[in-house]
Amino acid sequence: MSSAVADHESSADGGPALFRLIRFWSRRWLDGTGPQLPDELRHTQHIQIVEAVAAATENGAEATVGTVAHLLGLDHSAAGRMVRDAGTDGYVSRIESAIDRRRTALRLTPRGTRLLTGAQQWQRRIFTELTADWSDEDRDRFAGYLHRLGAETER
């Protein structure tokens, strides 16, 4: 292990390390120098919507524009526009809520499910490529920590 890595392994440096990764990847996606999405996954805005709808419904709950807004950290009107656009492009559909007939729920269409599956396959491939030199134990531990952090931030 290099001394540069060893010098920055304390938990106190976890925050700066996390945000260094966020800056690194956000720049690459914005300027197009990061791992390119396959053509069928070019609708990154729609990927966010289908991931949010899938996350909201994975335990049997209903997805609404409000839950999408919460999961994506957006205000209701911005989430509503994104959901509308994803619906127009055939990734989500609106259905009557089973809980309250005055509300509208969201569900993935077959096209939305294919987009979600493709995005997750691509995400797994990139994770594997980025951690290719890691041991299986390190990769599994890091993946577990990412899942834990993600679950805690969604509360």
Secondary structure, 3 states (H helix, E strand, C coil): CCHHHHCCCCHHHHHHHHHHHHHHHHHHHHHCCCCCCCHHHCCHHHHHHHHHHHHHHCCCCCECHHHHHHHHCCCHHHHHHHHHHHHHCCCEEEEECCCCCCCEEEEECHHHHHHHHHHHHHHHHHHHHHCCCCCHHHHHHHHHHHHHHHHHHCC
